[in-house]
Amino acid sequence: MPATRLMPTEIGEDLIELTRTICDRSLRPKVDEVERQAEGGEVFPREVFAELGQAGLLSLPFPEEHGGGGQPYEVYLQVIEEIASAWMSVAVGTSVHSLTCFPVATFASPEQQATLLPGMLSGDQLGAYCLSEPQAGSDVAAMATRATCDGDGWRLKGRKAWISHAGHADFYTTFARTSDDGAKGVSCFVVPADAEGLDFAPPEKKMGLHGDTVREVFFEDVPVSDDRRIGEVGQGMSIAMAALDSGRLGIAAAATGLAQAALDLAAGYATEREQFGRTIGENQGLAFMLADLEAAVTSARATYLHAARLKDAGRAFSRQAAVAKLVATDAAMRVTTDAVQVLGGAGYTADFPAERYFREAKITQIFEGTNQIQRLVISRDLLRPRSHRRR
C-alpha cells in the first residue's frame, strides 16, 4: 500500500498518481531482472529514464520557461520517493540528474540558462555530477583536477571517482581547480559528452544499485569553452555545496522510498507466514518491531518534507537537509535490516527483494556526504553564535 501523502496542489496529486502508474507498469516488472543482469555486466536502463523524461518527471523542480516542471521541491521529492519504492537505482539516477542541472539553473547567466537548460530539462538528456576524486571524497577542497586557461577557453586535466551515469551521460557538471587558493580556487564547468579527451574506466563492481552505472571519469586535456563555465571563477565550491544541500534531500527521499518498500514487504509477509498455528504478525514481539519500523519511515518522511518546505519558502535549509539525509538513510538501513529478519531464511535469498533492499540501503549512508559528514554539518551549525545560526 502506498503511504498517504500531503500534496500542496492538485497538480502534485496528479504527478504522484502518474509516477505510481509508471512504477507499476514499467519499473516493478523490470527491476529484479535488470539488477541481476547488471551485476554480471553493465546494463543501464536508459529506456526507463526516457519514459520518465517523456512524462516530465526528470525536470520537475526547475523553471517552466526553460522546460522544467515548475513544481515545489516538496512535490519533486515525493516523486523521488515513489520511484525509489519501485527501483532504487532509477530514483538515485533521477536525483543525480537534478543535481547536475542545479548549478546551471541557479548560478548560470540568463544567456547560459537559455542555451543549456532546454536540453538538460528536455527529458532526453541525462547528466553526471563530477565532484569526488579518488583522494578527495569528503575532503572536496583537496581536489586535484585542474582547469587551465587556454586563450578564450579552458583545458581540464584530472580524474573523478564514483560518478553515476559515467559513459551514459550527455553532459558532465564538473568541478576543477582554477587556482591554488584552497576552497576559493575551484570553478564549475559543464562538459559535453562528446568533448575530446573525455574517457572512462570500467564500471565499478558494487554491492548494490547495479542499475546505476558508476565509473571513474578521466579528463585528458579536455577543451571547454568559457561559455560553459558556470558562475564566477573561484565560485565552484559554493556552487557545489549549494547543489549538495538539494541533492541530499533527493537521497533522503529515495532512502525513505526504499525503507517503505522494505516495510511493506515485511508487513505483508508477516500477515501470510504461519508458525505454531498463527501468522507471525500475531506475535507481539514482531508486531512491535513492525510498529517501530513504521515510526522510522514516517519520521524520515517528515524530516525531508520539513526541509523541502523551508527550501520552497526561500529559507535556509542546509542543516535541515543534513538532518533529513542522516535520519532517512539511517532509517533505511535499519528498516531493510529488520525486514530481512522478519522474512527469516527467505529474506536471505534472492527469491524475495529484501536482500536487495538491504544491499541498496548501505550506500545511502555514504554518498552525497557520509553520515559522519552530516553530523559535522549539523553540529557546526548548531554551535554557531546564535545571531549567525540558520533556522
C-alpha positions as a Markdown table, in Angstrom:
| # | Residue | x | y | z |
|---|---|---|---|---|
| 1 | Met | 0.0 | 0.0 | 0.0 |
| 2 | Pro | 1.4 | 3.4 | -0.9 |
| 3 | Ala | 1.8 | 5.7 | 2.0 |
| 4 | Thr | -0.5 | 8.7 | 2.4 |
| 5 | Arg | 0.9 | 11.9 | 1.0 |
| 6 | Leu | 0.1 | 15.5 | 1.6 |
| 7 | Met | 0.1 | 17.5 | -1.7 |
| 8 | Pro | 0.1 | 21.3 | -1.9 |
| 9 | Thr | -1.8 | 21.3 | -5.3 |
| 10 | Glu | -3.9 | 19.1 | -7.5 |
| 11 | Ile | -1.0 | 19.1 | -10.0 |
| 12 | Gly | 1.1 | 17.5 | -7.3 |
| 13 | Glu | -1.5 | 14.8 | -6.7 |
| 14 | Asp | -1.7 | 14.1 | -10.4 |
| 15 | Leu | 2.1 | 13.8 | -10.6 |
| 16 | Ile | 2.2 | 11.3 | -7.8 |
| 17 | Glu | -0.5 | 9.2 | -9.4 |
| 18 | Leu | 1.3 | 9.4 | -12.8 |
| 19 | Thr | 4.5 | 8.3 | -11.1 |
| 20 | Arg | 2.8 | 5.3 | -9.4 |
| 21 | Thr | 1.3 | 4.3 | -12.7 |
| 22 | Ile | 4.7 | 4.3 | -14.4 |
| 23 | Cys | 6.3 | 2.5 | -11.5 |
| 24 | Asp | 3.7 | -0.3 | -11.7 |
| 25 | Arg | 3.7 | -0.5 | -15.5 |
| 26 | Ser | 7.4 | -0.1 | -16.3 |
| 27 | Leu | 9.7 | -0.2 | -13.2 |
| 28 | Arg | 8.5 | -3.0 | -11.0 |
| 29 | Pro | 8.2 | -5.6 | -13.8 |
| 30 | Lys | 11.8 | -5.0 | -14.8 |
| 31 | Val | 13.8 | -4.2 | -11.7 |
| 32 | Asp | 14.8 | -7.6 | -10.5 |
| 33 | Glu | 15.8 | -8.9 | -13.9 |
| 34 | Val | 17.8 | -5.8 | -14.8 |
| 35 | Glu | 19.5 | -5.6 | -11.5 |
| 36 | Arg | 20.6 | -9.2 | -11.8 |
| 37 | Gln | 21.9 | -8.7 | -15.3 |
| 38 | Ala | 23.7 | -5.6 | -14.4 |
| 39 | Glu | 25.5 | -7.4 | -11.5 |
| 40 | Gly | 27.3 | -9.6 | -14.1 |
| 41 | Gly | 28.0 | -6.8 | -16.6 |
| 42 | Glu | 27.0 | -3.3 | -17.5 |
| 43 | Val | 23.2 | -2.9 | -18.1 |
| 44 | Phe | 22.0 | 0.7 | -17.9 |
| 45 | Pro | 18.2 | 1.2 | -18.0 |
| 46 | Arg | 18.2 | 4.2 | -20.3 |
| 47 | Glu | 14.7 | 3.4 | -21.7 |
| 48 | Val | 13.3 | 3.8 | -18.2 |
| 49 | Phe | 14.8 | 7.3 | -17.9 |
| 50 | Ala | 13.5 | 8.1 | -21.4 |
| 51 | Glu | 9.9 | 7.2 | -20.2 |
| 52 | Leu | 10.3 | 9.3 | -17.1 |
| 53 | Gly | 11.7 | 12.1 | -19.2 |
| 54 | Gln | 8.7 | 11.9 | -21.6 |
| 55 | Ala | 6.4 | 12.1 | -18.6 |
| 56 | Gly | 8.2 | 15.3 | -17.5 |
| 57 | Leu | 9.4 | 13.7 | -14.3 |
| 58 | Leu | 13.2 | 14.4 | -14.8 |
| 59 | Ser | 12.7 | 18.2 | -14.7 |
| 60 | Leu | 10.1 | 18.8 | -12.0 |
| 61 | Pro | 11.8 | 21.4 | -9.7 |
| 62 | Phe | 13.1 | 23.7 | -12.5 |
| 63 | Pro | 11.6 | 26.8 | -14.2 |
| 64 | Glu | 8.9 | 26.3 | -16.7 |
| 65 | Glu | 10.4 | 28.9 | -19.0 |
| 66 | His | 13.4 | 26.7 | -19.6 |
| 67 | Gly | 11.4 | 23.4 | -20.0 |
| 68 | Gly | 11.1 | 22.4 | -16.3 |
| 69 | Gly | 8.0 | 21.4 | -14.4 |
| 70 | Gly | 7.9 | 24.5 | -12.2 |
| 71 | Gln | 7.0 | 22.3 | -9.2 |
| 72 | Pro | 7.8 | 22.8 | -5.5 |
| 73 | Tyr | 10.6 | 20.7 | -4.1 |
| 74 | Glu | 8.0 | 19.1 | -1.8 |
| 75 | Val | 6.3 | 17.6 | -4.8 |
| 76 | Tyr | 9.5 | 16.6 | -6.6 |
| 77 | Leu | 10.9 | 14.7 | -3.6 |
| 78 | Gln | 7.7 | 12.7 | -3.2 |
| 79 | Val | 8.0 | 11.7 | -6.8 |
| 80 | Ile | 11.6 | 10.5 | -6.0 |
| 81 | Glu | 10.2 | 8.6 | -3.0 |
| 82 | Glu | 7.7 | 6.8 | -5.2 |
| 83 | Ile | 10.3 | 5.9 | -7.8 |
| 84 | Ala | 12.6 | 4.5 | -5.1 |
| 85 | Ser | 9.9 | 2.3 | -3.7 |
| 86 | Ala | 9.9 | 0.6 | -7.1 |
| 87 | Trp | 13.5 | 0.9 | -8.3 |
| 88 | Met | 16.2 | 2.5 | -6.1 |
| 89 | Ser | 18.8 | 2.7 | -8.9 |
| 90 | Val | 16.4 | 4.8 | -11.0 |
| 91 | Ala | 15.5 | 7.0 | -8.1 |
| 92 | Val | 19.1 | 7.7 | -7.4 |
| 93 | Gly | 19.7 | 8.5 | -11.1 |
| 94 | Thr | 16.8 | 10.9 | -11.2 |
| 95 | Ser | 18.2 | 12.7 | -8.1 |
| 96 | Val | 21.6 | 12.8 | -9.7 |
| 97 | His | 20.3 | 14.3 | -12.9 |
| 98 | Ser | 18.6 | 17.1 | -10.9 |
| 99 | Leu | 21.9 | 17.6 | -9.0 |
| 100 | Thr | 23.7 | 18.2 | -12.4 |
| 101 | Cys | 21.1 | 20.7 | -13.6 |
| 102 | Phe | 21.1 | 22.7 | -10.3 |
| 103 | Pro | 24.3 | 24.8 | -10.9 |
| 104 | Val | 23.1 | 26.0 | -14.3 |
| 105 | Ala | 19.5 | 26.7 | -13.1 |
| 106 | Thr | 20.8 | 28.6 | -10.0 |
| 107 | Phe | 24.1 | 30.2 | -10.9 |
| 108 | Ala | 24.4 | 30.5 | -14.7 |
| 109 | Ser | 23.8 | 33.7 | -16.6 |
| 110 | Pro | 20.5 | 34.2 | -18.3 |
| 111 | Glu | 22.2 | 33.6 | -21.6 |
| 112 | Gln | 23.7 | 30.3 | -20.4 |
| 113 | Gln | 20.4 | 29.2 | -19.0 |
| 114 | Ala | 18.6 | 29.9 | -22.2 |
| 115 | Thr | 21.3 | 27.9 | -24.1 |
| 116 | Leu | 21.9 | 24.9 | -21.8 |
| 117 | Leu | 18.7 | 24.3 | -19.7 |
| 118 | Pro | 16.2 | 23.5 | -22.5 |
| 119 | Gly | 18.4 | 20.5 | -23.5 |
| 120 | Met | 19.1 | 19.5 | -19.9 |
| 121 | Leu | 15.4 | 19.6 | -19.0 |
| 122 | Ser | 14.1 | 18.1 | -22.2 |
| 123 | Gly | 13.8 | 14.6 | -20.8 |
| 124 | Asp | 16.1 | 13.3 | -23.5 |
| 125 | Gln | 19.3 | 14.1 | -21.7 |
| 126 | Leu | 21.0 | 12.8 | -18.5 |
| 127 | Gly | 23.7 | 14.5 | -16.6 |
| 128 | Ala | 26.6 | 13.3 | -14.4 |
| 129 | Tyr | 28.0 | 15.2 | -11.4 |
| 130 | Cys | 31.8 | 15.2 | -11.3 |
| 131 | Leu | 32.9 | 16.3 | -7.9 |
| 132 | Ser | 34.5 | 13.5 | -5.9 |
| 133 | Glu | 38.0 | 12.2 | -6.7 |
| 134 | Pro | 40.0 | 9.2 | -5.6 |
| 135 | Gln | 41.8 | 11.3 | -2.9 |
| 136 | Ala | 39.1 | 13.9 | -2.5 |
| 137 | Gly | 35.8 | 12.4 | -1.3 |
| 138 | Ser | 34.5 | 14.1 | 1.9 |
| 139 | Asp | 37.5 | 16.5 | 1.7 |
| 140 | Val | 36.3 | 18.2 | -1.5 |
| 141 | Ala | 38.8 | 21.0 | -1.1 |
| 142 | Ala | 41.6 | 18.5 | -1.7 |
| 143 | Met | 40.6 | 18.0 | -5.4 |
| 144 | Ala | 43.4 | 17.9 | -7.9 |
| 145 | Thr | 41.6 | 18.0 | -11.2 |
| 146 | Arg | 42.7 | 21.3 | -12.8 |
| 147 | Ala | 41.3 | 23.7 | -15.4 |
| 148 | Thr | 44.0 | 25.8 | -17.1 |
| 149 | Cys | 43.1 | 28.9 | -19.0 |
| 150 | Asp | 43.7 | 28.4 | -22.7 |
| 151 | Gly | 43.0 | 31.5 | -24.8 |
| 152 | Asp | 39.3 | 32.0 | -24.7 |
| 153 | Gly | 38.6 | 28.7 | -23.1 |
| 154 | Trp | 39.9 | 26.1 | -20.6 |
| 155 | Arg | 41.7 | 22.7 | -20.6 |
| 156 | Leu | 40.7 | 20.2 | -17.9 |
| 157 | Lys | 43.1 | 17.5 | -16.6 |
| 158 | Gly | 42.4 | 15.0 | -13.9 |
| 159 | Arg | 40.1 | 12.3 | -12.8 |
| 160 | Lys | 36.8 | 12.0 | -10.9 |
| 161 | Ala | 35.6 | 9.0 | -9.0 |
| 162 | Trp | 32.3 | 7.4 | -8.1 |
| 163 | Ile | 30.4 | 9.1 | -10.9 |
| 164 | Ser | 26.9 | 7.9 | -11.7 |
| 165 | His | 25.9 | 7.8 | -15.3 |
| 166 | Ala | 29.5 | 8.0 | -16.4 |
| 167 | Gly | 29.7 | 6.8 | -20.0 |
| 168 | His | 26.0 | 7.2 | -20.5 |
| 169 | Ala | 25.5 | 10.9 | -19.6 |
| 170 | Asp | 25.0 | 13.7 | -22.2 |
| 171 | Phe | 26.9 | 16.3 | -20.1 |
| 172 | Tyr | 29.2 | 16.3 | -17.1 |
| 173 | Thr | 28.8 | 19.1 | -14.5 |
| 174 | Thr | 32.4 | 19.2 | -13.4 |
| 175 | Phe | 34.4 | 21.0 | -10.7 |
| 176 | Ala | 38.0 | 21.7 | -11.2 |
| 177 | Arg | 40.8 | 23.7 | -9.6 |
| 178 | Thr | 41.5 | 27.0 | -11.4 |
| 179 | Ser | 44.0 | 28.3 | -8.7 |
| 180 | Asp | 45.8 | 27.0 | -5.6 |
| 181 | Asp | 43.7 | 29.2 | -3.3 |
| 182 | Gly | 42.1 | 26.3 | -1.4 |
| 183 | Ala | 38.3 | 26.2 | -1.5 |
| 184 | Lys | 38.3 | 29.6 | -3.3 |
| 185 | Gly | 40.3 | 28.1 | -6.2 |
| 186 | Val | 37.6 | 25.8 | -7.6 |
| 187 | Ser | 35.3 | 26.6 | -10.6 |
| 188 | Cys | 32.4 | 24.9 | -12.2 |
| 189 | Phe | 32.1 | 23.7 | -15.9 |
| 190 | Val | 29.5 | 21.9 | -18.0 |
| 191 | Val | 31.5 | 19.5 | -20.2 |
| 192 | Pro | 29.6 | 18.0 | -23.2 |
| 193 | Ala | 29.8 | 14.2 | -23.5 |
| 194 | Asp | 31.5 | 14.4 | -26.9 |
| 195 | Ala | 34.4 | 16.5 | -25.7 |
| 196 | Glu | 37.7 | 15.4 | -27.0 |
| 197 | Gly | 39.9 | 13.7 | -24.3 |
| 198 | Leu | 37.0 | 12.6 | -22.1 |
| 199 | Asp | 37.4 | 8.9 | -21.2 |
| 200 | Phe | 36.1 | 6.4 | -18.6 |
| 201 | Ala | 37.3 | 3.4 | -16.5 |
| 202 | Pro | 35.4 | 0.2 | -16.5 |
| 203 | Pro | 32.2 | 0.2 | -14.3 |
| 204 | Glu | 32.7 | -0.3 | -10.6 |
| 205 | Lys | 31.6 | -3.7 | -9.2 |
| 206 | Lys | 29.3 | -2.7 | -6.4 |
| 207 | Met | 27.4 | -4.3 | -3.5 |
| 208 | Gly | 24.1 | -2.9 | -4.8 |
| 209 | Leu | 22.5 | -0.4 | -7.1 |
| 210 | His | 23.7 | -2.4 | -10.1 |
| 211 | Gly | 21.4 | -0.5 | -12.4 |
| 212 | Asp | 23.3 | 2.7 | -11.5 |
| 213 | Thr | 26.5 | 2.6 | -13.6 |
| 214 | Val | 29.4 | 4.2 | -11.7 |
| 215 | Arg | 32.8 | 4.8 | -13.1 |
| 216 | Glu | 35.9 | 6.9 | -12.9 |
| 217 | Val | 35.9 | 9.8 | -15.4 |
| 218 | Phe | 39.3 | 10.9 | -17.0 |
| 219 | Phe | 39.8 | 14.4 | -18.3 |
| 220 | Glu | 42.8 | 14.2 | -20.6 |
| 221 | Asp | 43.4 | 17.8 | -21.6 |
| 222 | Val | 39.7 | 18.2 | -22.4 |
| 223 | Pro | 38.8 | 21.6 | -24.1 |
| 224 | Val | 35.9 | 23.5 | -22.6 |
| 225 | Ser | 34.8 | 26.9 | -23.9 |
| 226 | Asp | 34.4 | 29.7 | -21.4 |
| 227 | Asp | 30.7 | 30.0 | -22.1 |
| 228 | Arg | 30.4 | 26.6 | -20.3 |
| 229 | Arg | 32.0 | 27.9 | -17.1 |
| 230 | Ile | 29.1 | 28.4 | -14.6 |
| 231 | Gly | 29.4 | 31.2 | -12.1 |
| 232 | Glu | 32.5 | 33.2 | -11.4 |
| 233 | Val | 36.0 | 31.8 | -11.5 |
| 234 | Gly | 36.6 | 30.5 | -8.0 |
| 235 | Gln | 32.9 | 30.2 | -7.1 |
| 236 | Gly | 32.8 | 26.4 | -7.7 |
| 237 | Met | 33.0 | 25.3 | -4.1 |
| 238 | Ser | 30.0 | 27.3 | -3.0 |
| 239 | Ile | 28.1 | 26.1 | -6.1 |
| 240 | Ala | 28.9 | 22.5 | -5.3 |
| 241 | Met | 27.9 | 22.8 | -1.6 |
| 242 | Ala | 24.6 | 24.5 | -2.5 |
| 243 | Ala | 23.9 | 21.7 | -5.0 |
| 244 | Leu | 24.6 | 19.1 | -2.4 |
| 245 | Asp | 22.1 | 20.6 | 0.0 |
| 246 | Ser | 19.4 | 20.0 | -2.5 |
| 247 | Gly | 20.9 | 16.6 | -3.6 |
| 248 | Arg | 20.9 | 15.4 | 0.0 |
| 249 | Leu | 17.2 | 15.9 | 0.1 |
| 250 | Gly | 16.9 | 13.7 | -3.1 |
| 251 | Ile | 18.8 | 10.9 | -1.4 |
| 252 | Ala | 16.7 | 11.3 | 1.8 |
| 253 | Ala | 13.5 | 10.9 | -0.2 |
| 254 | Ala | 15.0 | 7.9 | -2.1 |
| 255 | Ala | 16.0 | 6.3 | 1.1 |
| 256 | Thr | 12.5 | 6.8 | 2.5 |
| 257 | Gly | 11.0 | 5.1 | -0.5 |
| 258 | Leu | 13.4 | 2.2 | -0.2 |
| 259 | Ala | 12.5 | 1.9 | 3.5 |
| 260 | Gln | 8.8 | 2.0 | 2.7 |
| 261 | Ala | 9.2 | -0.8 | 0.2 |
| 262 | Ala | 11.0 | -3.0 | 2.7 |
| 263 | Leu | 8.4 | -2.3 | 5.4 |
| 264 | Asp | 5.6 | -3.1 | 3.0 |
| 265 | Leu | 7.3 | -6.4 | 2.1 |
| 266 | Ala | 7.9 | -7.3 | 5.8 |
| 267 | Ala | 4.4 | -6.4 | 6.9 |
| 268 | Gly | 2.8 | -8.4 | 4.0 |
| 269 | Tyr | 5.0 | -11.4 | 4.8 |
| 270 | Ala | 4.0 | -11.2 | 8.5 |
| 271 | Thr | 0.3 | -11.5 | 7.6 |
| 272 | Glu | 0.8 | -14.5 | 5.5 |
| 273 | Arg | 3.6 | -16.6 | 7.1 |
| 274 | Glu | 2.2 | -19.0 | 9.7 |
| 275 | Gln | 4.2 | -20.6 | 12.5 |
| 276 | Phe | 2.8 | -22.5 | 15.5 |
| 277 | Gly | -0.8 | -22.2 | 14.2 |
| 278 | Arg | -1.0 | -18.5 | 13.6 |
| 279 | Thr | 0.6 | -15.8 | 11.5 |
| 280 | Ile | 3.9 | -14.5 | 12.7 |
| 281 | Gly | 2.4 | -11.0 | 12.8 |
| 282 | Glu | 0.2 | -12.1 | 15.7 |
| 283 | Asn | 3.3 | -12.4 | 17.8 |
| 284 | Gln | 3.6 | -9.2 | 19.8 |
| 285 | Gly | 7.4 | -9.0 | 19.6 |
| 286 | Leu | 7.3 | -9.0 | 15.8 |
| 287 | Ala | 4.2 | -6.7 | 15.7 |
| 288 | Phe | 6.0 | -4.2 | 17.9 |
| 289 | Met | 9.1 | -4.4 | 15.6 |
| 290 | Leu | 6.9 | -3.5 | 12.6 |
| 291 | Ala | 5.4 | -0.6 | 14.6 |
| 292 | Asp | 8.9 | 0.7 | 15.3 |
| 293 | Leu | 9.8 | 0.4 | 11.6 |
| 294 | Glu | 6.7 | 2.4 | 10.6 |
| 295 | Ala | 7.7 | 5.1 | 13.1 |
| 296 | Ala | 11.1 | 5.2 | 11.5 |
| 297 | Val | 9.8 | 5.5 | 7.9 |
| 298 | Thr | 7.2 | 8.2 | 9.0 |
| 299 | Ser | 9.9 | 10.2 | 10.8 |
| 300 | Ala | 12.2 | 10.0 | 7.8 |
| 301 | Arg | 9.4 | 11.3 | 5.5 |
| 302 | Ala | 8.6 | 14.1 | 7.9 |
| 303 | Thr | 12.2 | 15.3 | 8.1 |
| 304 | Tyr | 12.7 | 15.6 | 4.3 |
| 305 | Leu | 9.3 | 17.2 | 3.8 |
| 306 | His | 10.2 | 19.8 | 6.5 |
| 307 | Ala | 13.4 | 20.7 | 4.8 |
| 308 | Ala | 11.7 | 20.8 | 1.4 |
| 309 | Arg | 9.1 | 23.3 | 2.7 |
| 310 | Leu | 11.9 | 25.5 | 4.1 |
| 311 | Lys | 13.6 | 25.4 | 0.7 |
| 312 | Asp | 10.3 | 26.2 | -1.1 |
| 313 | Ala | 9.7 | 29.1 | 1.2 |
| 314 | Gly | 13.2 | 30.5 | 0.4 |
| 315 | Arg | 14.5 | 29.9 | 3.9 |
| 316 | Ala | 17.8 | 28.4 | 4.9 |
| 317 | Phe | 17.7 | 24.7 | 4.9 |
| 318 | Ser | 21.2 | 23.3 | 4.9 |
| 319 | Arg | 21.1 | 22.0 | 8.4 |
| 320 | Gln | 17.7 | 20.5 | 7.9 |
| 321 | Ala | 18.9 | 18.8 | 4.7 |
| 322 | Ala | 21.7 | 17.2 | 6.6 |
| 323 | Val | 19.3 | 16.1 | 9.3 |
| 324 | Ala | 17.0 | 14.6 | 6.6 |
| 325 | Lys | 19.8 | 12.8 | 4.9 |
| 326 | Leu | 21.1 | 11.4 | 8.2 |
| 327 | Val | 17.7 | 10.4 | 9.6 |
| 328 | Ala | 16.3 | 8.9 | 6.4 |
| 329 | Thr | 19.4 | 6.9 | 5.4 |
| 330 | Asp | 19.9 | 5.5 | 8.9 |
| 331 | Ala | 16.2 | 4.6 | 8.9 |
| 332 | Ala | 16.6 | 2.8 | 5.5 |
| 333 | Met | 19.5 | 0.8 | 6.9 |
| 334 | Arg | 17.6 | -0.2 | 10.0 |
| 335 | Val | 14.3 | -1.0 | 8.2 |
| 336 | Thr | 15.9 | -3.1 | 5.5 |
| 337 | Thr | 18.0 | -5.0 | 8.1 |
| 338 | Asp | 14.9 | -5.8 | 10.1 |
| 339 | Ala | 12.9 | -6.7 | 7.0 |
| 340 | Val | 15.4 | -9.4 | 6.3 |
| 341 | Gln | 15.0 | -10.6 | 9.9 |
| 342 | Val | 11.2 | -10.7 | 9.6 |
| 343 | Leu | 11.4 | -12.9 | 6.5 |
| 344 | Gly | 14.0 | -15.1 | 8.2 |
| 345 | Gly | 15.8 | -17.5 | 5.8 |
| 346 | Ala | 13.6 | -16.4 | 2.9 |
| 347 | Gly | 14.9 | -12.8 | 3.5 |
| 348 | Tyr | 18.4 | -14.0 | 2.8 |
| 349 | Thr | 17.5 | -15.5 | -0.6 |
| 350 | Ala | 17.2 | -13.7 | -3.9 |
| 351 | Asp | 13.6 | -15.1 | -4.2 |
| 352 | Phe | 12.5 | -12.0 | -2.2 |
| 353 | Pro | 13.7 | -8.4 | -2.7 |
| 354 | Ala | 14.5 | -8.0 | 1.0 |
| 355 | Glu | 18.2 | -8.8 | 0.4 |
| 356 | Arg | 18.4 | -6.3 | -2.5 |
| 357 | Tyr | 16.8 | -3.6 | -0.4 |
| 358 | Phe | 19.4 | -4.4 | 2.4 |
| 359 | Arg | 22.3 | -4.0 | -0.1 |
| 360 | Glu | 20.9 | -0.9 | -1.6 |
| 361 | Ala | 20.4 | 0.8 | 1.7 |
| 362 | Lys | 24.0 | 0.8 | 2.8 |
| 363 | Ile | 25.3 | 3.2 | 0.1 |
| 364 | Thr | 22.7 | 5.8 | 1.1 |
| 365 | Gln | 24.7 | 6.3 | 4.4 |
| 366 | Ile | 27.8 | 7.0 | 2.3 |
| 367 | Phe | 27.1 | 9.1 | -0.9 |
| 368 | Glu | 26.2 | 12.8 | -1.0 |
| 369 | Gly | 28.3 | 13.1 | 2.1 |
| 370 | Thr | 28.8 | 10.3 | 4.6 |
| 371 | Asn | 26.5 | 10.4 | 7.6 |
| 372 | Gln | 29.6 | 11.3 | 9.7 |
| 373 | Ile | 29.9 | 14.4 | 7.5 |
| 374 | Gln | 26.2 | 15.2 | 8.0 |
| 375 | Arg | 26.8 | 15.1 | 11.8 |
| 376 | Leu | 29.7 | 17.5 | 11.3 |
| 377 | Val | 27.4 | 19.9 | 9.2 |
| 378 | Ile | 24.7 | 19.7 | 11.8 |
| 379 | Ser | 26.9 | 20.2 | 14.8 |
| 380 | Arg | 28.8 | 23.1 | 13.3 |
| 381 | Asp | 25.6 | 24.9 | 12.5 |
| 382 | Leu | 24.2 | 24.3 | 16.0 |
| 383 | Leu | 27.4 | 25.7 | 17.6 |
| 384 | Arg | 27.5 | 28.9 | 15.6 |
| 385 | Pro | 26.8 | 32.1 | 17.5 |
| 386 | Arg | 23.1 | 32.4 | 17.9 |
| 387 | Ser | 22.9 | 35.5 | 15.7 |
| 388 | His | 24.5 | 33.5 | 12.8 |
| 389 | Arg | 22.6 | 30.3 | 13.3 |
| 390 | Arg | 20.4 | 29.1 | 10.4 |
| 391 | Arg | 16.9 | 28.1 | 11.4 |
